[in-house]
Amino acid sequence: MISQQSWADARRLWDFQQMGHEVRPCSVAIGLGSHDIGVADTTAALYRDGMAPLIVFTGATSRTTRDRMPRGEAEHYRERALELGVPADAILVEPNARNTGENITLSRALLTGQGIEVSSVLLVCKPYEERRAYATARKLWPDVEWICASAPMSFADYIASIGDERLVIDMLVGAQQRLMIYPDEGFMIRQEIPADVEMAYRRLVTNGFTSRLIPRSQHVTERLAGGAGFGRG
């Protein structure tokens, strides 16, 4: 049973992750691979609305996608976008990224290799990871403008679409943890975290929503390894 306080805390983290950017046409849309095929749907809709002339789908597999997306997240996203009417020549696939940092750096390398000039990027991700994705992208590719976008849905509707309320809250907590610790490791730009957001995060951790947290030992290992710690959560 999830308490009313935990629901309120989770909604506060959800609201904080929303960047509130006004979507406008960009050089390219980058759809970040994950377990959520809705990212492909949102990216395809933005393409059809004329928000980007080109899409990059990026992502290999993770522990949450290896069974449901055996050909890789980016490839499954591409197939979904084709079903939704996006032409094949408007999609590039980056199939190797295994974390958010690699999503950005490998997509940048792919676009550079194709000779595509980029001044602005429409960054499409899960609704509860807008701020985390933005902070990572700004750190790794600072000389372009980043605009975040995700499926326009409420917290309740998103949970219903995923079908696992505890998983979504765990993911929110994991995303928030990374916003708090990764700037010190040089993985993200630093953003101000309101006191009520931090308190909501800490209450959720105390109440056991911890499956997507980075254990201290793993965090230290990632730091010493020099940058593996962009994981999706």
Secondary structure, DSSP 8 states (H G I E B T S, - for coil): ---HHHHHHHHHHHHHH---------SEEEEE-SS-THHHHHHHHHHHTTS-S-EEEE----TTTTTT-TT-HHHHHHHHHHHTT--GGGEEEE----SHHHHHHHHHHHHHHTT---SEEEEE--GGGHHHHHHHHHHHSTTSEEEEE-----HHHHHHHHT-HHHHHHHHHHHHHHHHHHHHHTSS------HHHHHHHHHHHHTT--TTS--HHHHHHHHHHTS-TT---
